[in-house]
């Protein structure tokens, strides 16, 4: 009788303890999605790089990238008045995405004033971004990632 009780207790304990072991395999797609979320949440290890900015430090490379893109875009508008002559100075806010492949994409462009030729301005911006020299995309833990930047373009008709 005592032997039966001991066997019953051991069996009950053994069966109950199996619930504490989780032997389910995680799906590789679930693991990959979790890792991608972690990568997206982390700050960039390196910002997108133009050839001119490759020797810079991390903070300096971001500034160099933004300055080079801004001056390249403004170079497209040098020949023409892109805003009405009555407006002496204005700021265009341009949101640019850098894809994983290093392509520049115009996400949006907003301005303080309402211009009649705003569609022309957007077309010029897209042309300028298409013409930029090759860019290395941003990197997080060795993985190329897309990134988005918002740049101010100061337009001065007095020049």
Protein Blocks (a to p, Z undefined) as FASTA:
>chain_A
ZZmmmmmmmmmmmmmmmmmpccbdcdfklmmmmmmmmmmmpccfbdcddfklmmpcfklm
mmmmmmmmmmmmmmmmmmpcfbdfklmbdcddddddddfkopacdfbdcdfbdcfklmmm
mmmmmmmmmmpccdddddeehiacdddddddddddfkZZ
